[in-house]
Amino acid sequence: MDRKHELLEIYKLHAELADSISRQRGTANRFYMLVLSGLSVLFSALLQRRNGVPLGWLMIGFGLLGTLLAAAWYIIIRSYRQLNSGKFGKFKVLQELEEKLAYPFFTREWELLKEGTDRKTYSELTIVETFVPIIFCVCFVGLLLIGVVLLVTGAGGAQ
């Protein structure tokens, strides 16, 4: 196998790995969105039928669980971002390989996207993605805090 063909095969492998990472990120996003949405629905249902469970403790439990899940989701998104970034990831490796190949596909694409410096041309997906777990986190922290206030004031006891 000649050197060019070997480099092309390595390039294809790295491009496939980069695509696989993007698919995994999408799967992780769907998972967390489903779990946090389900947690919200479950909280709503239990709120209707508490059967003596103190409201404050119910809010604290769901608030804490939702906050932890949203924080985990945020950390995973950041991890994928680091994995795909120029410093750490597959795209930098692909660009280095392209220097030895006939056409620098990823490098040219990045040039056309103005290297991410113009938000009208390109908004990094992971930046947009991080807003969703932050919104969930804020909601669940709010739930947690309201639960604490209810317990402290005595309004969230068994009812």
Secondary structure, 3 states (H helix, E strand, C coil): CCHHHHHHHHHHHHHHHHHHHHHHHHHHHHHHHHHHHHHHHHHHHHHHCCCCCCHHHHHHHHHHHHHHHHHHHHHHHHHHHHHHCCCCCHHHHHHHHHCCCCCCHHHHHHHHCHHHCCCCCCCCHHHHHCHHHHHHHHHHHHHHHHHHHHHHHCCCCCC
